[in-house]
Amino acid sequence: MIKKLVLAATVAAVATAFAPTASFAKMHKMSKCTPGQMMSGKPNSMGWAPIMTCGADGKMYQTLMMCMMASSFCPPSM
């Protein structure tokens, strides 16, 4: 009986040691965009939209460029 208890505790300890932690799973998530990807943001009341680019960390960053949404030269929105 004691051997089975020790064996069960050992198996539980080994399984817990190799289980990924929440921070590990959070750190290794898929990025939301690919680096270099561009998209237009929400247009303002005059129809101008900011252009956003994807950084190396997978996050979208606003650039200093704007585009008129009525033209066909804006990058597509996601």
Secondary structure, 3 states (H helix, E strand, C coil): CHHHHHHHHHHHHHHHHHCCCHHHHHHCCCCCCCCCCEEECCCCCCCEEEEEEECCCCCEEEEEEEEECCCCCCCCCC
